[in-house]
Amino acid sequence: MTAVARSLAPPAAGGDAYADLIKETRGLRREQQIAREQWLARLDVARREETLFELEVLLKGLACFANPRNHAGPPRKTAIVALDYRDALVLSRDAMQRIIVLCRQLLGEQDRAFVFQRYLEMLLPDDTARTKLVRGAASQDTPEESLFLLRHALTNLLEVNGGITRLPRVPFRLFYAAMSVAHREVAQSAFFNPLVALEFRPEFDRITNVRVLELMRQVPGEQARRLVALTFLALFRMLRYVTLLESVVRQQRPAGLVYVVLSVMRSDARALTDYLRKQTGQQLAESFERELFKIPASQIHARHDELSAEAHRLLSIKSTLGGISANVRLELRRAFEHDFMAPDGGASTEQLRASVATVASNLRPALQNAVLVLGKALGARLDEHGVFDDVAVRRSLSLRLRRDVWMFAQIVRAFGAKARATPTREDRWSGPSSLQFVREFLSYFDAMGYPLLRAADYPRFDAFIGALGALEETDLLDPSRLERAVAEAERFYQFLTDLFEQIGHRDELKGVAFDRRQAAEALKLYLGE
């Protein structure tokens, strides 16, 4: 995806980060934006926003699906260029067919003009007349004309791909070339080009919860506000992808739609997690620096405590965003590598529906919890302000929290046992292997433990984070630092054990037994065993 930088570039000074992200990532001119909004308002189509959302996700999916890194299924040892992509191209044809159906729905009566246009193109014997006819229909001054061109191009491409799939084998270069044609057609669309990583639209992504909007605007510093707004919007967008998956899997031929939507989810999740992992520290530091330099030197001493508190708040936001990045990456890896077959795996419709149900039951509460954790890091319990406060959602989140608490308690216990068994006077030059179990624990903590600390209001939060931070600051095994970390881990283990029991007594979990075997299987998957 070539437009990643545009969607993630810093905003202009003084702008509203949320408003900028939701309106300007696509780069439509003002008159185009107005024309698109008026067209959507005029549409006499049931669930018009949902229909348009599905169309644009599938259009983006054609570009994402061209990249095998976005395909679901277990990791492959075979080189990409050595695989057969015939089945993948068949799946992309299913998505193109659905795109054409959606275009017809959105065009309504104007779709008849397309049928007549196509008839004339095939009927005219004179090349000059045919060229004039095609050129005359190539304008994109209105959303209807832009949609008409997409319908035309993908109808032709559907025929071409149908011929290619009759081949006994489709190598990667041929598959990629065919998908690149679709990519180009979508990229040239004036009104329906969603090919921007982490792109947001007012008609799909507008946040209506007042408390969430307040939290985004209260974050100090423009770049910090943008990071927080980007994360909120991306998490809500991925939740919408999960809902779309549940919708398209009910179609008569769902396979192509499911795999193409999954490719969009994987692409956006990778863009978000990579950006948070690589840019969060720098962006927050620059944001604090800009705000600091606005303060006259004569006021620095008087505002020391205020600035120190703000710096600590930004550090907390950094840790939270890092934890969300690690957790989303872990959840997506599990969903894609374990819960779905590869595109050429021959999954039946029943298997696909079961896989989507499994992924939805795992991913939705994980993404919802990430939203709540970010809200808590910003100083608010969003579940008390109308976010995910439905009874069924609370039950799902509590089930997920209970399982995660149990899983991380096992990891903490194993870390303590391993650390206690480590010789206290180990040779300082024994090499990096002596710290391997520490590094593994810290990686698990980033992905699972930090969100639990935030979600559970752990009273020794700062002490635990400080002890783990001290472990990260050394390349050699320091017995005193390790002892401190182990002591804090043991306290945290006891807290998790008590919390596990408390969650089980919540109203929404009364009568719901804990499935220890299922939790143990989930733990194995998270640990990569």
N, C-alpha and C positions, 0 to 999 in steps of 0.2 A: 504494500500500500504506500503510495508515494507522497501522500499529503499529511503524513503524521506530524511533521514539524509545524504545519500551519495550525492544526487544532490545539497543539500544546504550547504554542509560543506565548511569552508573557504578554499580558494585556497592556493597553495604553494606560498611562498614569491617570488616576482619578476615575477609572471605569468601575462598573459593577461587575465583579468576576462572574457571578451567576448569570446575569443578563447577557454578558459577552459570550459565555460558553453556550448558552441555550439559543442564541440568535445568530451568531456570526461564525460558527465553525464551518458552515458550508460555503460561506462567501457569496451568497446571493446578493445581487444589487437590490437597492431598496424597492425599485419598481417591480422587480421579479418577486420579491418577498410579498408585496401587496397583492400582486396578481395571483400568486399561489394561494394566499389566504382567502381571497375572494372566490377563487375556483373551488376550494375545499368547502367553503360555506354554502355555495350553490348546489353542491352535489346532493342528488336525491338517491342516496345509497345507504342502506342499513349498515350501521357500524362503520361509517366511512373512515374514521380515524384508524380503527383496527385494520381495515382493508388496506389503507395506504401504508400503514406500518409494516404489514406483512409483505407488501410489494417491495418496499425499499430495503427491508432486511434481506429478501431473496435476491434483489439486484446486487446488494453489497456481497451477498454470499457467493455469487458467481465469481467475483474477484478473489474472495478469501479461499474458496474451494479449489482454485487453481494451484494453491500452495499446499503440497502434501503435509507440511508441518501442522496444518489446521485440520487434518483428517482425524476422525476418531479411530480408536482401536489400539491394541497393545503395541509397544515399540517394536520396530522391525530391524533386523540385522542386515537385511538385503538393501543394497544401494537403491536410491530412488529411481535412477535411470534404468535399473534392471527389472522393475515391476511392470505388470500389465495394468493399464488404466482403462480398459474397456468398461468394466463395471462402474468405475467412477464417472465416466462420461455418460453412461446410461442414467445414473443418478442425477447428473446435471441437466439432462434432458427433461426429467420429471420436474425439476425446479423451473426450467424455462417454460414448460407447458403450463405450470401453475401461474407464472408471471403473466403469460398471455391471457389466461382466464381472468386474472385480477385487472389487467388493463381493459379488457372488454367490459367488466363490471363498472369501472370508473369512467369509461368513455360513454357508456349508455347507448343512446340512439346514434351517437356519432360513430359508433363502431361500424355501422353499415357503410359509411364512407370509406372505411379501410377496405372492406370486402370489395367494394366497387373499384377502388383504386388498384388493388391487386389484380382484379379481373382485367382492367384496362392494360396494365403493364404486360400481362401475358398475351393479350389479344393483339396489341398494336404490332404490325409487321415492320414498321419503319423505325430504325434506330434513333433517328433525330427526334421524332415525335415522342418516343419512349423516354429519351433523355430529358426532354423538356418537361414531361409529366413528372418524372422523378424529382427533377430540380425544383419544380413548383411546389412539391409536397415536402421539401426539406427544411422549411423555415421552422423556427422554434420561438415565435413571438408570444405564444400563449402556452399555459400548461397542457391544454388539450393537444396542441400540435406536438409538443415534446413527448407526450404520452403516445401519440399516434406513431411517431418515429420509432420509439422503443418497441412498440407492438410490431411494427413492420420489420425492424432489424432482427428481433428475436424469433419471429416466425420463419424468416429465411434461415437463420442460424439453426433452428430446430430441424429443418429439413437437411441441412448439411451434416449436423451431428448424427442424424438418423442414418445417413449413409455411412459415416465413419464407424458407427457401432456395429455395422454388418461385417466389419473386418474380424478375423479370428483373434487378433491381438492389436492393442493400441499402445504404442510406446509413449514414454513420458513427453517427448518433444511434440508429438502429434496432439496429445491431450492438452498440453500447455498452450500450443498454438491455437487450438479451437477455443479454449477458455479465454485466451487473451483477446480474441475478437469480441467476445461478449463483454469483457472488461472495457475495451475501447468504446463500444457502443454506449455503455452506461456512463463512462467518463465524459462523453460528449453531450450528454443530456443536459439541457439548460435548467430544467426544473426538478429533475429526479436523479440527481447524482449524489448518492450517499457515501462515496468512496473516500471518506476521511476517517482515520482512526479516532475513536472516542468522539464521534460526532453526535450532537444533540439538537433536537428540534422542538420548538414551542408546542406543536400539536401533539407530540408524543411524551415529552420529558418534563413538562412544567411541574414544579413542586408546589403543591397547594398548602402544605402544612406550615402554618405561620411560625411555629417554634423552630423548625428546621431552617427556614429562611432567616430568622433572627440569628441563629447560631452561625450561619455562614457569614453574615455581615458583621458579627462581633469579633471575628478573628483579627488580631492585629497584623497589619501589613498587607499590601496588595497581593504579593506572590503567595503568601500564606493563605489568604482568602481564596485565591484561585485553586490552590492545591486541595483545600477542603471542599470547595464547590465541585471541582472535577471528580473527586472521590465519591461524594454523595450522588452526583448525577450518573456516574458510571455504575455504581452499585444498583441504583434504581433501574437503570437501563438493562442490566443483566438479569434482574428479577423479571423484567418484561420479556426478555428472551426466553426465560423458563416457561412463562405463561404461553408464549407463542409456540414453543415446542409441544406443550400439552394440547394446543389447538390443532396444529398441523398433523400430529400423529393420528388424529381421528379421520383424516382424509382416506379415500379409497386406496390411493397409492402414496403412502406417506414416506417411503424410504428416502427419496431424493430430497424432499423438503426437510426432513429431520437432519440429514447429514449436512445440508447446506446451511441451515440455521445454526447447527453446532459449530461449523467452521467460523461463522461470524462471532459467536460467543467466545471461541478460543482466541481469535485474533484480537478482539477488544480486551479480553482478560489479560492477554500477554502484553498488550500496549499499556494497560493500566499498571500492572504489577512491575513491569520493567521501568516505567517512568517513576513510580513511587520509590522503587528500590535504588535507582541511580540518581534521582534529582531532588528527593525530599530534603535532605540535609542542606544541600547548596541553596535551594530556593528559600528555605526558611531562614538560613543564615543571612542571605542577601536581603531578605525582607526586614529582618531585625536591624541590620546595618543601616538600611535606608531610613527607617524610623528613628534610629539613634542619632544619625547625622542631622536630623531636622531639629534636634534639641540644642539650644544654646549651651555653650560650655559652662556658663554661670549657673545653669539649672541641674547639671549632672549630679552634683552631690545631694541636692535636695530630693531628687527623684530616683536615688539609687535603689531604694527598696522596691519602688514601683517597677523599675526597669528589670531588676533581678527577678521579680515575680513573673514578668512578661516573658523573660528568657526561659524560665523554668516551664512556663506554660507551652512555649514553642517546642521545648525538648520533649514534653509529654505528647504533643501532637505528632512530632517526628516518630517517636516510638510506636504510637498507635497506628500511624499510616504504614510504618514498616511491618507491624504485626498483621495488619489487614492484607498487605501485599503478599506476605508469606503464606497466610491462611488461604487466600483466594487461589494462589498458585497451587497449593497442596490439594485443595478441593477439586480444582479443575483437572489436575493430573489424575486424581483418582477416578473422576467421572469419565474422562476420555480414554484412559488406558485400561480400565477395569470393567466399566459398566456397559461399554458398547463394543460391538465387533467392528473390524475394519470395513471400509466400503465394499471390498470384494469378499467379505466374509459370508455373504448369502443369508443375512438375517431375515427371518420371516416377519410378517407384519405383527404377529403376536409377540415375538421376541423384541421387536422395536418398541412396541407399546409398553412392555414390561420394563425395558431399559429406560425409557423416558420417565415412567413412574418412579423408578428407583432414583434416577438423577434428580428429579424434582423434589423428592422427599429428602434428599441429602443437601442439594445446592440451595434450595429456597431458604431453609432456616439458617444455613451458613451465611448467605448474603444478608438476610434480615438481621442476623446477629452482628454482622460487621457494621451495618448502619447504626445499630443501637450502641455498639462499643465506641464508634466515632462520636456519637452524640454525648456519651458519658464523658469522654475525654475533653469535650468542649464545655462540660458542666451541666448537662441536662439529661434526664431520663426520658427519652423520646417515647417509650411505651406508655408513659403517663401523660403524653401530649398528643394522643391520637394516632401515633405511628405503630402499626402492627398490634392494635389493641383488640382485635377480634378474638373470640374465645378459642376457635380452632387454631389460630395462629399462635396464641399464647401456649396452647398445649404442645404444638409442634416445636416451638422454641424451648420449652421446658424439657421435652424429651431429648432434644439435641444437647441442651446444656448438661443434663444429667449424664448422658453418654460421654460427652467431652470431659467432664469432671472426672469420671471414673477412669477414662483412658489416660489423661495426663497424670492422674494420681499414680498409675502404674509406672509411668515414665519417671516421675520424681522418685518413687521408691527404688527403682532400678538404678538411678543415678546415685542415690545415697549409698546403696549397697556396694556399687562399683567403687565409689570414692573411698568408703571405709576399708575396702580390701586393697587399696593402693598403698604400697610401702611409703611411709612418711619420709624416709631418707633416701628416696630414689636418686640414682645418679643424675646429676643435672644435665649431663650430655648424652642421655640415653636416646635422644631424638624426639621427633614430633609425635610418635605413636603414643607416648605417655599422656598426651593431651587429647587424643582422638575422642575418647568417650565424653570429655568435657565439650568439645566442639559439637559433637552430635547432640548433646543435651541442649546446648544453646540454640542450635538450629530448630529443634523441636519446640523449644520455648518460644522462639520468634513466631512460629506458625500456629501454635496451640495455646501455650501458657500465657502469653501476654494478653490476648483477648479474654481469657478466664480471669486474670487479675482485675481487668477493668470491669468485666461483667459482674463479678462477685463482690466488689468493694472490699478487697483484701486489706485489713488494717495495717499490715506490715509491708505495704506496697513498696515504699521507698527503700526500706532496708533490703528487701529481696532483690530489687532492681540494682541497688548498689553493690550487693555481693556478687551478682552475676556479671555486672559491668567490670568489677575488679578482675574476674577471671579472664575477660576478653582483653585486658590490658597487658597481659604477659605472654611471652612465647615459651616459658618454661613452667613446670608444675611447681607452684608456690604452696607449700603445705598450709601456711597460715590462711592464705586466701581461700584455698580449697576447703579448709575446715569451716571457715565462716560461711561459705556458700552451702556446704552440706547442712550446717545447723539451720540456716534459713530454709533450705529445701525440706528438711524434716518438719519444721513448723508449718510450712505450706502444705505438706502432705497431710498433716493432721487437720488443717483447715479444710482441704478438699474432701477428706473423709466425712467431716461433719456436714459440709455443704451438700455432699451427695445425699445424705440422709434427709436434710432439710428440703431439698428439691422434691424428693419422693413423697413428701407430705403436703405438697401444694394442692390446692383444690382441683386444678386441671389434670393432675396425675393420680388422683385417688382411684384405687382399683387397677392401676396400670403397672404391672410387674416389670421389673428391669430385666431385659434380655441380656444376660452376661455373655452368653455364647456369641450373639450377634455383635456385641461391643468388642469382644476379643478379636473377632474376625475383622472388624473395622480397624482396630488398632494395628493388626498385622499389615493391612493395606497401607495405612498411613506411614508405617515404619519401612515400607518397601520390601517386606519379606515375602 
